[in-house]
Amino acid sequence: MAVHVHHAIAKPDDDDNNENPMEKMSEMFGPGHVDQSVRQAIQACWMAMPAQRRNVAEVEKEIRRLFERALANLREDAEIFVRKG
């Protein structure tokens, strides 16, 4: 999963008192952003489904499959890329 972080957020200036860039980014994105992204994914899945499978049950099945796969990848990546200090 790739996340694009704008340069102004990823690289704080000296005036920012060395604030954590991820904290600054979380101020921009909230639950509304996540909700909108999920709804857009559902809509995209609906549009991508073949006509004969384009119904709520089939879209729900595919969204759940994709979501579970993404969470499994997140868990795996977290184990691989954890920074041990």
ZINOR-V487623 format. One record per pair of residues at least 4 apart in sequence whose ideal C-beta (glycine too) atoms are under 8 Angstrom apart, sorted by the first residue. I is the first residue (numbers start at 0). GAP is how many residues later the second one is. D is the distance in Angstrom with one decimal. If there is no record, write none. Layout:
i = [I;I]
gap = [GAP;GAP]
d = [D;D]
This chain:
i = [0;0;0;0;4;4;4;4;5;6;8;8;8;8;9;10;11;11;11;11;11;15;18;18;19;20;21;22;23;24;25;27;28;28;29;30;31;32;33;34;35;36;37;38;39;40;40;40;41;41;41;42;43;44;44;44;44;44;45;45;48;48;48;48;48;49;52;53;53;54;55;56;57;58;59;60;61;62;63;64;65;66;67;68;69;70;71;72;73;74;75;76;77]
gap = [69;72;73;76;4;5;16;20;4;4;12;15;16;19;11;10;4;6;7;9;12;8;4;5;4;4;4;4;4;4;4;5;4;5;4;4;4;4;4;4;4;4;4;4;4;4;22;25;4;17;21;4;4;4;14;17;18;21;8;13;4;5;9;10;13;4;5;4;5;4;4;4;4;4;4;4;4;4;4;4;4;4;4;4;4;4;4;4;4;4;4;4;4]
d = [7.0;7.2;7.2;7.9;5.5;4.3;6.9;6.2;6.7;5.8;5.4;5.3;5.2;7.5;5.1;7.3;3.8;6.3;5.6;6.0;7.3;7.7;6.2;5.7;7.0;6.3;6.4;7.0;7.4;6.5;7.9;7.9;4.2;7.3;7.6;6.0;6.3;6.4;6.4;6.4;6.3;6.5;6.6;6.4;6.2;6.3;6.9;7.7;6.4;6.6;5.8;6.5;6.1;6.5;5.3;5.5;5.6;7.5;6.5;5.2;4.9;4.4;6.1;6.1;7.1;6.9;4.4;7.0;7.3;7.0;6.0;6.4;6.5;6.1;6.2;6.4;6.2;6.1;6.2;6.4;6.3;6.4;6.3;6.4;6.4;6.5;6.3;6.0;6.2;6.7;6.4;5.6;6.1]
